[in-house]
């Protein structure tokens, strides 16, 4: 072969080699782009599914039903995976409360709440499982990551599934021992992981059945203090749904993307699970509330007379000590407080002798020559301070004693006939003067005022005999000491004070009930706001609660305030429902009612030095010297409730009086 021929052959080989190398290089370039494009699609898909998990946790949800409205964030918003477990914990508390109450109503209400939770779980599950509801969050991140290696074509969501992963691990609701004692829970209901709450509390387990009666409820593992993260497809595919009414916690996306240079489609599969890094809650009934009610007071009738200040009444002075009455021949009366004075005139006027009047001169009494002592002088007629004249004294033929008891059940006719002149002669008319408010009377205050008014009637017309005074109907409760005498004056007829909730509990309960009522209310407060201290609870219960008005009770509501702490207000909480308590009827609990003797102490109050030197209306003893027994019955009826409808119980204050009857012998 000639040199020229050899040279030509070599050049040909070089050209072929260069061509082959170029082809290999171009192929490698396109292969690298295809592989790089696939990596871009995979990375973007990972970002997309993580964004789905993140937003399913806090944004994708269904409207909170009224039962669980306070579990949403904000309250009344939507329930997402981040807040769903709060609804589970609320349901659990309701069920455990109902179990403790052991009433048909409580059990039925708990079943109804469980049914609402299951419906909520089904609705949330169905909403999360719809691809269209999560597509936006997938697309947002895949678009942000880009797809340059494939020619900036879009990465589209081509498939979506959910799963129920890691049963037994932590939900995001921890158990505060004061609101939900761990001892009350089976061990299997608590998470098996190492993560604990802010103070070492255990979390409720997710995807573990919690049997309640014939029902089971499930929480969802959302892994507190953990970020959303990717999981393997194998682990994802091996999980199973624990129940049809529980939402999922893991998500799988399938994506596809066109390689514009190659004209082929590629794609990626990515799986992620939620992580609730900053959404943890104590088990609670966040919308729970407790009703504190004080029954209404009474309003006095418009024709009620004012009570009297009876210190100047003849019943409180001359009749209280007793005096003698002598009917005169001319129809008038003579009176004397001097023992034996009228009898001395009877003795003289019925004697015979040689004096000008035909009587025994040695028996002639001496008429007073001065005004001292004023009360121990013979009086006659109907004019204030009128002394008897000799012509009056010579008419005396009999003496008749009169005192308070002469105006009893069977009034003495002579004393009744002489009464009007008697009170005028001695100026013992009595004066009105105790002002009375038109409303706001508790039963014991109303009865007290009624007896004082009866005394005014007796002073005006004692011939009526006894005055029948019956207790009024039930009322609310005000604060006072059962063992103290409350004389009006110096006290008002409405002598009691509006009390705080704690004061009225202590006044109206006895024995173990005083502690039990407080403890049960405190327990319910901690179900509303876990971790509430005793000082915080007592501060709320130190709120004053007056009696109701206009025939309606005064009602205060203990609930969670806007700052997350316990609050009390007369305004109904946002979670208020028309529920009635479903716990046991408290009327049979004897120590939730305190019985006491009201007569002599608060009703027809009797002077009891040194505590009080006078009785009601300012008399020396009591308005009536003969009176029936009156008993008071103050009640603080606590009726727990399961928390269904968010109602956790009602404390009702009331007062009832029994007894009453005829009040006789006015003082």
C-alpha positions in Angstrom: 0.0 0.0 0.0 1.4 3.4 -0.9 1.9 6.1 1.6 -0.9 8.1 0.1 -3.3 5.2 0.5 -2.2 4.5 4.0 -2.6 8.1 5.0 -6.2 8.2 3.6 -7.1 5.1 5.5 -5.8 6.6 8.7 -7.8 9.8 8.2 -10.9 7.7 7.7 -10.4 5.8 10.9 -9.9 9.0 12.8 -13.1 10.5 11.3 -15.0 7.4 12.3 -13.6 7.5 15.8 -14.4 11.1 16.2 -18.0 10.4 15.0 -18.3 7.5 17.4 -17.0 9.6 20.3 -19.3 12.5 19.3 -22.3 10.1 19.3 -21.3 8.6 22.6 -20.9 12.1 24.1 -24.2 13.3 22.8 -25.9 10.2 24.1 -24.2 10.6 27.4 -25.3 14.2 27.5 -28.9 13.4 26.9 -28.7 10.4 29.3 -27.4 12.8 32.0 -30.2 15.3 31.2 -32.8 12.5 31.4 -31.4 11.2 34.7 -31.0 14.7 36.0 -34.6 15.5 35.0 -35.8 12.4 36.8 -33.9 13.5 39.9 -35.5 17.0 39.6 -38.9 15.4 39.4 -38.2 13.2 42.3 -37.0 16.0 44.4 -39.9 18.2 43.5 -42.3 15.3 44.3 -40.7 14.9 47.7 -41.2 18.6 48.4 -44.7 18.4 47.2 -45.8 15.5 49.3 -44.1 17.0 52.4 -46.1 20.2 51.7 -49.2 18.1 51.5 -48.5 16.5 54.9 -47.7 19.9 56.4 -50.9 21.5 55.2 -53.1 18.5 55.9 -52.0 18.9 59.5 -53.1 22.5 59.9 -55.1 23.8 57.0 -57.1 21.0 55.3 -60.1 20.3 57.4 -63.9 20.3 57.9 -66.1 22.8 59.7 -66.1 22.0 63.5 -69.5 20.8 64.7 -70.9 22.7 67.6 -70.0 19.9 70.1 -66.3 20.4 69.2 -66.2 24.1 68.1 -63.8 25.1 70.8 -61.3 22.4 69.7 -60.7 24.2 66.5 -58.0 26.9 66.1 -59.4 29.4 66.1 -62.4 28.3 68.0 -65.4 27.8 65.6 -63.1 27.2 62.6 -62.2 24.0 60.9 -61.0 20.7 62.5 -57.7 19.5 61.0 -55.4 16.6 62.0 -53.7 19.0 64.4 -57.0 19.6 66.3 -58.8 16.3 65.7 -57.2 14.6 68.7 -58.6 17.4 70.9 -62.0 16.2 69.9 -61.0 12.6 70.7 -59.8 13.7 74.2 -63.0 15.6 74.8 -65.1 12.6 73.8 -63.0 10.4 76.1 -63.5 12.8 79.1 -67.3 12.9 78.4 -67.4 9.2 78.3 -65.4 8.7 81.6 -67.5 11.4 83.3 -70.7 9.6 82.2 -69.3 6.3 83.4 -68.7 7.8 86.9 -72.2 9.4 87.0 -73.8 6.1 86.1 -77.0 7.5 84.9 -79.1 6.6 81.8 -79.0 10.2 80.6 -75.2 10.4 81.0 -74.6 7.2 79.1 -77.0 8.2 76.3 -75.4 11.6 76.0 -71.9 10.1 75.9 -73.0 7.7 73.1 -74.3 10.8 71.2 -71.0 12.5 71.5 -69.1 9.4 70.3 -71.4 9.3 67.3 -70.6 12.9 66.6 -66.8 12.2 66.8 -67.2 9.3 64.4 -69.1 11.4 61.9 -66.4 14.1 62.2 -63.7 11.5 61.7 -65.5 10.2 58.6 -66.0 13.7 57.2 -62.3 14.6 57.8 -61.1 11.4 56.3 -63.2 11.8 53.2 -62.1 15.4 52.8 -58.4 14.5 53.1 -58.7 11.6 50.7 -60.0 13.8 47.9 -57.1 14.5 45.6 -58.5 17.9 44.6 -58.3 19.1 48.2 -54.6 18.6 48.4 -53.5 19.2 44.8 -52.8 22.9 45.4 -50.3 22.2 48.1 -48.5 19.6 45.9 -48.4 21.9 42.9 -47.1 24.9 44.9 -43.9 23.1 45.9 -43.3 21.2 42.7 -43.6 24.5 40.7 -41.2 26.2 43.1 -38.6 23.5 42.8 -38.5 23.8 39.0 -37.9 21.2 36.2 -35.1 22.7 34.1 -33.5 19.5 33.0 -36.8 18.4 31.4 -37.2 21.7 29.6 -39.2 23.4 32.4 -42.3 21.4 31.8 -44.8 21.1 34.6 -44.8 18.3 37.2 -48.3 17.1 37.5 -50.0 15.1 40.3 -51.0 11.8 38.7 -52.1 9.8 41.7 -52.8 10.2 45.4 -53.4 7.8 48.3 -53.5 7.9 52.1 -52.4 5.5 54.8 -52.6 4.9 58.6 -49.1 4.5 59.9 -47.4 3.8 63.2 -50.2 2.7 65.5 -49.5 3.0 69.2 -47.3 6.1 68.8 -48.2 9.5 70.1 -51.1 11.7 69.2 -50.6 15.3 70.1 -52.8 15.2 73.2 -51.1 14.6 76.6 -52.8 13.5 79.8 -52.8 16.0 82.7 -53.2 13.9 85.8 -55.6 16.5 87.4 -58.0 16.6 84.5 -57.7 13.0 83.4 -56.0 10.7 86.0 -53.7 8.3 84.2 -54.8 5.7 86.8 -58.2 5.8 85.2 -56.9 4.8 81.8 -55.8 1.4 80.5 -52.1 1.3 79.8 -52.7 0.5 76.1 -54.4 3.9 75.6 -51.1 5.7 76.3 -48.3 6.0 73.6 -45.4 3.6 73.6 -42.9 6.2 72.4 -40.4 8.2 74.5 -41.9 11.6 73.7 -43.6 13.2 76.7 -45.6 16.4 77.4 -44.3 19.7 78.8 -44.0 18.3 82.3 -43.4 14.6 81.5 -47.0 13.8 80.7 -47.9 10.7 78.7 -49.6 11.2 75.3 -52.7 9.3 74.2 -51.8 6.7 71.6 -53.0 6.9 68.1 -54.7 4.2 66.0 -55.3 2.2 69.2 -58.9 1.4 69.9 -60.2 2.8 73.2 -63.3 0.8 74.1 -66.0 2.8 75.8 -69.0 0.6 76.5 -69.9 -1.0 73.2 -68.1 1.7 71.2 -64.4 2.3 70.3 -62.8 5.6 69.5 -59.3 6.2 68.0 -56.8 9.0 68.1 -54.4 9.7 65.3 -50.6 9.5 65.6 -49.3 12.9 64.6 -45.9 12.8 66.4 -45.6 15.8 68.6 -42.2 17.6 68.6 -41.5 16.0 65.2 -41.4 17.5 61.7 -43.3 16.1 58.7 -40.9 13.7 57.0 -40.6 11.2 54.1 -41.3 7.5 54.6 -40.7 4.5 52.5 -43.3 3.2 50.0 -42.9 -0.3 51.5 -43.8 0.9 55.0 -46.6 3.1 53.6 -48.1 0.2 51.7 -48.0 -2.2 54.6 -50.2 0.0 56.9 -53.9 -0.7 57.5 -56.9 1.5 58.4 -57.9 0.8 62.1 -61.5 2.0 61.5 -63.6 3.6 58.8 -64.2 6.7 60.9 -60.6 7.7 61.5 -58.6 10.1 59.3 -55.2 9.1 57.8 -51.8 10.5 58.8 -49.6 9.6 55.8 -49.8 10.5 52.1 -48.5 9.1 48.8 -48.3 11.1 45.6 -47.5 10.0 42.1 -46.3 12.6 39.6 -45.5 12.7 35.9 -43.6 15.2 33.8 -42.8 15.5 30.1 -39.1 15.6 28.9 -39.4 18.1 26.1 -36.2 17.0 24.4 -36.9 13.3 24.5 -40.6 13.6 24.1 -41.1 11.0 26.8 -42.9 11.1 30.2 -41.2 10.4 33.5 -42.5 10.5 37.0 -41.9 9.8 40.7 -43.5 8.4 43.8 -43.2 10.0 47.2 -44.6 9.2 50.6 -44.7 11.4 53.7 -46.2 11.4 57.2 -47.3 14.3 59.4 -45.4 15.7 62.3 -46.8 18.0 64.9 -43.7 19.9 65.9 -45.5 22.7 67.8 -49.2 21.6 68.2 -49.6 19.8 71.5 -52.6 20.0 73.8 -53.6 18.8 77.2 -56.7 16.5 77.2 -59.6 18.8 78.0 -63.1 20.0 77.2 -62.0 23.4 76.0 -65.5 24.6 75.4 -66.7 23.2 78.7 -68.6 25.4 81.1 -70.2 25.2 84.6 -73.4 26.9 85.5 -73.7 28.6 88.9 -77.3 29.7 89.5 -79.0 31.5 92.3 -82.8 31.4 92.3 -84.8 34.6 92.2 -85.7 36.7 95.2 -89.2 37.9 96.0 -90.9 41.2 95.3 -93.2 42.7 97.9 -96.8 43.4 96.9 -97.5 47.1 96.1 -100.0 47.4 99.0 -97.5 46.3 101.6 -97.4 48.7 104.6 -94.2 49.8 106.0 -93.0 48.0 109.1 -93.0 49.8 112.3 -90.5 50.9 114.9 -92.6 49.6 117.8 -90.4 50.7 120.7 -93.0 53.3 121.5 -95.9 50.9 121.2 -98.0 50.3 124.3 -97.3 46.6 123.8 -93.6 47.3 124.3 -94.1 49.2 127.5 -97.3 49.4 129.6 -98.8 46.1 128.3 -95.4 44.4 128.4 -95.2 45.0 132.1 -99.0 44.8 132.6 -101.6 47.3 133.8 -105.0 47.4 135.4 -108.1 48.6 133.6 -111.4 49.7 135.2 -114.5 50.2 133.1 -116.3 53.4 134.2 -120.0 53.9 134.5 -120.0 56.6 131.7 -118.4 54.1 129.3 -114.8 55.3 129.6 -111.9 53.5 131.3 -109.5 54.2 134.0 -105.9 52.8 133.9 -103.1 52.3 136.3 -99.7 50.7 136.2 -99.4 51.0 140.0 -100.0 47.6 141.5 -103.2 47.6 143.5 -104.1 51.2 142.8 -107.4 50.4 141.0 -108.2 47.7 143.5 -107.9 50.2 146.3 -110.5 52.4 144.6 -112.7 49.3 144.1 -112.3 48.6 147.9 -113.3 52.2 148.7 -116.2 52.5 146.3 -117.7 49.3 147.4 -117.4 50.1 151.1 -120.0 51.8 153.3 -119.2 54.5 155.8 -119.7 58.0 157.1 -117.7 60.1 154.7 -119.5 62.5 152.2 -119.5 59.7 149.5 -121.1 57.2 151.9 -117.9 55.1 152.0 -115.4 54.2 154.6 -113.0 57.2 154.9 -110.2 55.0 156.0 -110.1 53.3 152.6 -110.0 56.5 150.6 -106.9 56.3 148.2 -104.9 59.5 147.6 -104.9 60.8 144.1 -101.4 61.8 142.8 -100.4 65.3 143.4 -97.5 65.4 141.0 -96.3 63.8 137.8 -93.7 61.6 139.3 -93.6 58.8 138.8 -95.6 59.6 135.7 -96.4 56.1 134.7 -97.6 55.1 138.2 -100.6 57.5 138.4 -104.2 56.9 137.8 -105.4 57.8 134.3 -108.8 58.1 132.7 -110.2 59.0 129.3 -108.6 59.0 125.9 -106.4 62.0 125.9 -102.6 61.8 126.1 -101.4 61.9 129.7 -104.9 62.6 131.1 -105.0 62.0 134.9 -108.1 60.7 136.6 -110.3 63.2 138.4 -112.2 62.3 141.6 -115.3 62.0 139.6 -113.6 59.4 137.5 -112.2 57.5 140.5 -115.6 57.3 142.2 -117.0 55.3 139.2 -114.5 52.5 139.7 -116.3 49.3 140.7 -114.0 46.6 139.3 -110.4 46.0 138.2 -109.3 44.0 135.2 -105.7 43.1 134.3 -104.4 43.5 130.7 -101.1 42.6 129.2 -99.7 41.4 125.9 -101.2 38.0 126.3 -104.7 39.5 126.6 -104.5 39.9 122.8 -103.8 36.3 121.9 -105.8 33.6 120.2 -108.9 34.6 122.2 -108.6 38.3 122.8 -109.9 39.6 126.2 -113.0 41.7 125.3 -112.4 44.3 128.1 -108.8 44.8 127.1 -109.8 45.1 123.5 -112.5 47.6 124.3 -110.1 49.7 126.4 -107.2 49.4 123.9 -107.8 52.5 121.8 -108.1 54.9 124.8 -105.3 53.0 126.6 -102.8 53.7 123.7 -103.8 57.3 123.5 -103.5 58.0 127.2 -100.1 56.5 127.3 -99.1 57.8 123.8 -98.2 54.2 122.9 -99.2 54.5 119.2 -96.0 53.1 117.6 -94.3 54.9 114.8 -93.7 53.7 111.2 -90.1 54.0 110.1 -88.3 50.8 108.8 -87.8 51.4 105.1 -88.2 48.4 102.8 -86.9 47.8 99.4 -89.5 46.7 96.9 -87.7 43.5 95.8 -84.7 41.3 96.4 -86.1 39.4 99.4 -84.9 35.9 100.3 -87.4 33.6 101.9 -86.2 34.3 105.4 -86.1 38.1 104.8 -89.6 38.0 103.3 -90.9 36.1 106.3 -89.2 38.5 108.7 -90.8 41.5 107.0 -94.2 39.8 107.0 -94.1 39.2 110.7 -93.0 42.8 111.2 -95.9 43.9 109.1 -98.2 41.7 111.1 -97.1 43.5 114.3 -98.2 46.8 112.7 -101.6 45.2 112.1 -101.7 44.0 115.7 -100.9 47.5 117.0 -103.6 49.0 114.8 -106.3 46.4 115.6 -105.3 43.8 118.2 -108.9 42.7 118.5 -108.2 40.5 115.5 -106.4 38.1 117.8 -103.5 36.1 116.2 -102.1 36.9 112.8 -101.4 33.9 110.6 -98.1 34.3 108.7 -97.0 31.5 106.4 -93.6 31.1 104.7 -93.3 32.3 101.1 -92.2 30.0 98.3 -88.6 29.1 97.5 -86.1 31.8 96.7 -82.5 32.3 96.1 -79.9 32.4 98.8 -78.0 35.3 100.5 -75.2 35.1 103.0 -75.8 35.2 106.8 -75.0 33.4 110.0 -77.7 30.8 110.9 -76.9 31.1 114.6 -77.0 34.9 114.8 -79.9 37.2 115.8 -80.6 39.8 113.2 -82.8 42.5 114.7 -84.3 45.2 112.5 -83.3 47.8 113.5 -80.4 48.2 113.7 -80.3 45.8 110.7 -82.4 46.2 107.6 -85.3 43.8 107.1 -83.2 42.6 104.2 -80.4 41.8 106.6 -78.4 39.2 104.6 -75.7 40.1 102.1 -75.1 38.9 98.6 -72.6 36.1 99.0 -69.7 34.7 97.0 -70.1 31.3 95.5 -67.7 29.8 98.2 -69.6 31.5 101.0 -72.9 30.1 99.9 -71.4 26.6 99.4 -70.2 26.7 103.0 -73.5 28.1 104.3 -75.7 25.6 102.5 -73.7 22.4 102.8 -72.4 20.3 105.7 -70.2 17.4 106.5 -68.5 15.9 103.5 -70.6 17.8 101.1 -68.8 21.1 101.7 -65.5 19.5 100.5 -67.1 17.2 97.9 -69.0 20.0 96.1 -65.9 22.1 96.0 -63.7 19.2 94.8 -66.1 18.2 92.1 -66.3 21.7 90.8 -62.5 22.0 90.9 -62.2 18.8 88.9 -64.6 20.1 86.3 -62.6 23.4 86.2 -59.5 21.4 85.4 -61.2 19.6 82.6 -61.9 23.0 81.1 -58.4 24.4 81.8 -56.0 21.6 82.7 -53.4 22.7 85.3 -55.6 25.3 87.0 -54.3 25.8 90.5 -56.4 25.8 93.6 -55.8 29.5 94.0 -57.1 30.2 90.5 -60.2 28.1 91.2 -60.9 29.7 94.5 -60.5 33.2 92.9 -63.2 32.3 90.4 -65.4 30.9 93.1 -64.9 34.1 95.2 -67.2 35.9 92.8 -70.3 37.4 94.3 -73.6 36.0 93.0 -76.8 37.9 93.9 -80.2 36.3 93.8 -82.1 36.4 90.5 -84.7 39.0 89.5 -88.0 39.1 87.7 -88.7 35.5 88.5 -85.5 34.4 86.7 -82.4 33.0 88.4 -79.1 34.8 88.3 -76.6 32.5 86.4 -72.9 32.8 86.1 -70.8 30.7 83.8 -67.3 29.3 84.5 -65.5 28.7 81.3 -62.1 29.2 79.5 -61.4 32.9 79.1 -59.9 34.6 76.1 -56.5 34.4 77.7 -56.8 30.6 78.2 -57.3 30.8 81.9 -60.5 30.2 83.9 -63.0 33.0 83.8 -66.5 33.6 85.2 -69.1 35.8 83.6 -72.9 36.4 83.4 -72.5 36.2 79.6 -73.2 32.8 78.1 -70.0 31.2 76.6 -69.7 30.7 72.9 -70.0 27.0 73.4 -73.3 27.3 75.4 -76.0 24.8 74.6 -79.4 24.2 76.1 -78.3 21.0 77.8 -79.5 20.1 81.2 -77.2 18.2 83.6 -77.2 14.5 83.1 -75.7 13.5 86.5 -77.6 12.2 89.6 -80.4 14.3 91.1 -78.8 16.0 94.1 -82.0 16.5 96.0 -81.5 13.2 97.8 -78.0 14.2 99.0 -78.9 15.3 102.5 -75.7 17.2 103.3 -76.3 19.5 100.3 -79.0 21.2 102.4 -78.5 22.8 105.8 -81.5 23.0 108.2 -81.7 25.5 110.9 -84.2 27.2 113.3 -85.0 30.7 111.8 -87.6 31.6 114.5 -86.2 33.9 117.2 -83.0 34.2 115.2 -83.9 35.7 111.9 -87.7 35.6 111.9 -89.6 37.3 114.8 -86.1 38.1 116.1 -85.8 38.0 119.8 -83.5 40.2 121.9 -80.4 38.3 122.8 -77.9 40.5 124.7 -75.1 41.2 124.2 -75.5 40.2 120.5 -78.7 42.4 120.2 -80.4 44.3 123.0 -83.8 44.5 121.2 -85.9 42.3 119.0 -87.3 43.1 115.6 -88.9 46.6 115.3 -87.0 47.7 118.4 -89.2 45.9 121.0 -87.8 44.5 124.3 -88.4 40.9 123.5 -89.8 39.9 120.1 -92.6 41.3 117.9 -94.9 38.5 119.0 -94.5 36.7 122.4 -96.3 33.6 121.1 -95.0 32.4 117.8 -94.7 29.2 115.8 -91.4 27.5 114.9 -90.0 28.4 111.5 -87.2 26.3 110.0 -84.9 27.4 107.2 -83.5 25.1 104.6 -80.5 26.5 102.6 -79.4 24.4 99.7 -76.4 24.2 97.4 -77.4 21.5 95.0 -74.5 20.4 92.8 -75.5 18.3 89.8 -72.6 17.1 87.7 -72.8 16.6 84.0 -70.8 14.6 81.6 -69.6 17.4 79.4 -72.0 16.5 76.6 -73.1 19.7 75.0 -70.0 21.2 76.8 -72.1 21.4 80.1 -70.0 20.0 83.0 -72.5 20.7 85.8 -74.8 23.1 87.5 -74.7 24.5 91.1 -78.0 25.8 92.2 -78.5 27.9 95.4 -82.0 28.1 97.0 -83.7 28.7 100.3 -87.0 27.3 101.6 -88.8 27.9 104.8 -91.2 25.6 106.6 -93.4 26.1 109.6 -95.2 29.4 110.3 -98.7 29.8 111.6 -100.3 32.0 114.2 -98.4 34.9 115.7 -100.1 36.0 119.0 -99.5 38.4 121.9 -97.8 41.3 120.2 -94.9 42.9 122.1 
